[in-house]
Amino acid sequence: MLDVKAIRKNFPILDRKVYGKPLVYLDNAATSQKPHSVIQSLVDYYEGYNANVHRGVHALSMEATDKYEEARHKVARFIGAPKPESVIWTRNTSEAINLVAYTWAAANIKAGDEIVVSQMEHHSNLVPWQKVARDNGATLQVIPITKEGVLDPSQTDSFITRKTKLLAINQVSNSLGTINPVKSLTKKAHAFGAKVLIDGAQSVPHMPVDVKDLDCDFLAFSGHKMLGPTGIGALYVKPDVLEKMEPFLRGGEMVLEVWNDRATWNGLPMRFEAGTPNIADAIALGAAVDYLTALGMDNVREHEKQLTQYALSQLKQIEELDLFGPMDVSQRGGILPFHNSEVHPHDLGTYLDREGIAIRTGHHCTMPLMRAMGIVATARASLYIYNTEEEVDKLVAVLKDALRYFTDGTKRANRPG
Ligand SMILES: Cc1ncc(COP(=O)(O)O)c(C=O)c1O
């Protein structure tokens, strides 16, 4: 298990106060905090060996190139990728998914084909497919969910058919916490010759993810949700699929030879990385992967499972709250959405904020899901390696106050400030 006390010491921001109260950071699904080693790796690069990569013969450039490629190796190992070249740097999950939409999907999805997604996709794994479907004359099929917030088992199978060309699905829902059975879905989709893209934005930071085991064709994730900096993410593509893909962006470094009227493409992964890349942040993502690897992803998952179990047991005691997603923690990540029919989630979020507690409120970039659930927004607490039971207790206590405050007019009138 994790030594949370020791972990917390590695995160400088956890010492700060918000409105004079100790920060309780429960917005990890939006972005995680960064340990000192990640912050220091950025400083080390800019102070010690800042140079462009893959193009210099001088010492600094070679040092930067080595560190930059070493980070790719680390990320590849972290997700079980067979080769480092099958990991392409992107800005984030959204860009990784768009890369697939603009390259593989644009070339391979044909009129009459179907792209299958679920009702619980983040807009980043829905809107790009709407464009592909529209441009290529394909149809988007949406697997419905049950009241418990899981894929409807009675319907899921019927959505994956010989017409399916692509299944694009999240491994963990950012709005419900649901863990989807992506391995079995991948097997099923492959049986019909379809490709599978997994949105790993909420899974790669929180549990062991192995692309060889899942056998997915694409895996997209963001560095900033897994202790790394913003502006860096990755797309894994199965080597035989990647080999046949056309470039996404064109320009320097992604070419081998250029004439006035044509060009040939560089090898992998450079073919997909036009221009000067985000060197510092890629290296810092490598440091984030080192940190998570040292903790052990099984331990990370176990910690979150136990804390989620505890949080659910506490939140369930607040009768006025509706909770969403599966109640069995073996089927959910550390994402805790809640809702009260009389109080807008933004009001809850603002009240909690005044007590130093950071949560997210809104539609969480899943408007079709909110519509399907018959609400417009939820409040969402999301957990990570540095969160504690004491923080959950604080959330629950302040939440109870907030609900009393907003549903009892006399309290509101008497509240100081
Ligand atoms: C499941 C899921 N997919 C995609 C994204 C998009 O990630 P990014 O904003 O880093 O591109 C998020 C972000 O919250 C997410 O939770």
The ligand as an ORCA input file, in Angstrom:
! r2SCAN-3c Opt
* xyz 0 1
  C     -12.185     10.472    -20.241
  C     -11.525     11.701    -20.785
  N     -11.206     11.763    -22.072
  C     -10.591     12.817    -22.609
  C     -10.269     13.910    -21.843
  C      -9.572     15.060    -22.476
  O      -8.315     15.232    -21.900
  P      -7.430     16.486    -22.289
  O      -8.236     17.698    -21.881
  O      -6.187     16.345    -21.495
  O      -7.230     16.431    -23.748
  C     -10.592     13.917    -20.487
  C     -10.326     15.088    -19.659
  O     -10.886     15.284    -18.611
  C     -11.232     12.769    -19.951
  O     -11.541     12.711    -18.658
*
